[in-house]
Amino acid sequence: MEGFKSSESRLVRLFQKGREQWRKRAAEKQKKMRGMEIKIRDLSASRDLWKSKALSAQQQKEQLEQELENLKKN
């Protein structure tokens, strides 16, 4: 370890501490990312459900409007 002025034992401690901090941050990011993936999955499912309900309601509305038109003609 010729490029450093500090003692080897100090450098080893510093490098280990830095590695542990990096691993901790990486684990936290991984956990956060997994939570976001779950949230996206749930929101997508919810959006699809509401979209299908809205389309169904739209079709029902159009059908009822057509029935009303037919009743008015008779």
C-alpha positions in Angstrom: 0.0 0.0 0.0 2.7 2.4 -1.1 0.4 5.2 -2.4 -1.1 5.9 1.1 0.6 7.7 4.0 -1.6 6.2 6.8 -0.7 2.9 8.5 -2.0 -0.3 6.9 -4.1 -1.1 9.9 -5.8 2.2 9.7 -6.4 1.9 6.0 -7.9 -1.6 6.5 -10.3 -0.2 9.0 -11.3 2.7 6.8 -11.7 0.4 3.8 -13.8 -2.0 5.8 -15.9 0.8 7.2 -16.4 2.2 3.7 -17.4 -1.2 2.3 -19.9 -1.8 5.1 -21.5 1.6 4.5 -21.7 0.9 0.8 -23.3 -2.5 1.5 -25.8 -0.9 3.9 -26.8 1.8 1.3 -27.1 -0.8 -1.4 -29.3 -3.0 0.7 -31.5 0.0 1.6 -31.8 1.0 -2.1 -32.7 -2.6 -3.0 -35.4 -2.7 -0.3 -36.8 0.6 -1.5 -36.7 -0.5 -5.1 -38.6 -3.8 -4.3 -41.2 -1.7 -2.4 -41.7 0.5 -5.4 -42.0 -2.5 -7.7 -44.8 -3.9 -5.5 -46.5 -0.5 -5.4 -46.3 -0.2 -9.2 -47.7 -3.7 -9.6 -50.6 -2.9 -7.3 -51.4 0.5 -8.9 -51.3 -1.1 -12.4 -53.8 -3.8 -11.3 -56.0 -1.1 -9.7 -55.9 1.0 -12.8 -56.8 -1.9 -15.0 -59.7 -2.8 -12.8 -61.1 0.8 -12.8 -60.5 1.1 -16.5 -62.6 -2.1 -17.2 -65.3 -0.8 -14.9 -65.4 2.6 -16.7 -65.6 0.9 -20.1 -68.4 -1.4 -18.9 -70.3 1.6 -17.5 -69.8 3.4 -20.8 -71.2 0.5 -22.8 -74.1 0.2 -20.5 -74.8 3.9 -20.8 -74.7 3.7 -24.6 -77.1 0.7 -24.6 -79.5 2.5 -22.3 -79.4 5.6 -24.5 -80.2 3.5 -27.5 -83.1 1.8 -25.7 -84.4 5.3 -24.8 -84.2 6.4 -28.4 -86.1 3.3 -29.5 -88.8 3.9 -26.9 -89.2 7.5 -28.0 -89.6 6.4 -31.6 -92.5 4.0 -30.7 
